[in-house]
Amino acid sequence: MKKGLLINSEISYGISKLGHKDSIVIGDAGLPVPHGVQRVDLAVSKGIPSFLSVLSAVLSEQKIEKIILAEEIKTASTTLHEQILSVCKGAEGNLEIEYVSHEEFKRNTGKCKFAVRTGEFTPFANIILISGVVF
C-alpha cells in the first residue's frame, strides 16, 4: 500500500505517465470535461473532497512548472485564489502563472491528459497543471 499523501490509484497512475509539458486539470463539481479527456470523478457531495485537499495531494507527486487559472478567480473567489497560489508556490517555489478567460480555460481542458473532478462548489475552483521535469 502506498504511504504517501496521494493514494488514489487512477490519479497516481495518470501522473506517472505524464511527460514534460503534459497537463492535467483539477476542477470543481461543475467544470465540464471535454469528450475524449479521461475523467477521475472524486466528487461525493458538496465540498467533499475539497479542491485544495485534492490539489495538495496531486502536488505531492506531480512536478509542475506552470499553472493556468481563469482570470475571473481573482475577483469571484479571492480567498481561494490566494490559497491556490500559496499551495502551488509552496510545492514548487519558482512557478509560471498564466491567467486566461474562463471560456479559454475550458477550451484548454481539451488538451489535458486527464481531469479530476472534486466536490468543490466555490466559483472558478479550477486549475490546469503543466508538468515540469525533475532534473
N, C-alpha and C positions, 0 to 999 in steps of 0.2 A: 504494500500500500504506500502511496506517495505520502511524504510527510511535510511537504512544502505548503505554502499558503493556497495555491491553486490546486484543487483536487478534482475538478471537472474533467473527465477523460476526453470529451469532444473538443473542448477549448484547448487543452494541453496538446492534444494530437494536432489540431489545426495550427497552433503556434509552432510546433516542431517542423512543420512543412514550409514555413514562410522563408522567403529569401529577402535579400536586401531590396528595399523599396516596395515590397508587397504590403498590402494594407488590410486591416480589419476594421469593423465598425462595432462600437458598443452603443446601444440605443435605449431610449425609454420605451415604455409599453406601446406607444403609438407610432413609432418610426416604421414606415413601410420598407419592407425588404424586397428588392427587385427580383423578378423571376431569374433563376439561374444562380443566385447567391445563396450559399448554404446558410440556413438559419439554425442557431443554437438557442432554443427558447427556454430561458430560465424563469420567466415570469410566473409567479404563483398567485399573487394578489397585489393590491395597491401597495407599492413601496417594498415589496419582497420579491427578489432581493433588491437592494438599493443600487442605484447607478454607481455611486462611489465605492461601495464594497466590491462590486464586480471589477471596476477599473483598477482598484488597488491589487486585487488578486491577479489580474492579467499582467499588470506591470511587474509583478514579481517574477514573471517568466519571459516576457517579451521585451527585447531590446528595441527601443524606438528612437528615431532621430527627429521626428516631426509629428505634430498633431494638427488636425483640421477641426475647427469648430464653426458653428453657424454664428454669423455676426450678431444675430438677434439675442444670443445668450447674454451679451454684455449689458443689455437693458432689461430683458424679461426675467432673467434669473441671475442677478448679480452675485448673490452669495454662492450659488453652485459654481458659477464661473470662477470665482476666486479659489474655491476648494479644488476644482479641477486643475488649475494652474499650480497650486501648491503640491498636490499629489504627483502630478507629472514631473515638475521640476525637482521634487524630492527624489523621484526614481531615477531621473536621467541628468539632472543638472542643466547643461547647455542643450537647449532644445529649440527647434524652429516651431513657431506657432503661426498658422495661417487661418484667417477668417474669411468665410465666403457666405453668400446669401443662403438661407435655408433651402431654397429651391436648388441651388447649385450643389449644396451639401447632399441632398437626396439623390441628385444625378451621380455624384461621386461614389455613392454607396454601391453602385452597379459595378465598380471596378474592384471592390473588396473581395477577398478570398472567402470570408465568412462574416456573418453578422450575429452578434449576441444581443438578444432581447432581454431586458431587465423588467422589473415591476415598477420602475420609476415613473411617477406622474408629474415631475417638475418639467415645465416647458423648456424645450431645446436641450434636454439632457442627452446629448448625442455627441460622440467623438469618433473621428477616424484616426487610427494609429498607424503611422508609416514606419515599417521596420527599418532598423539600423543594422549595423554589423557589430559583432562582439570583439573584433580585433582592430 
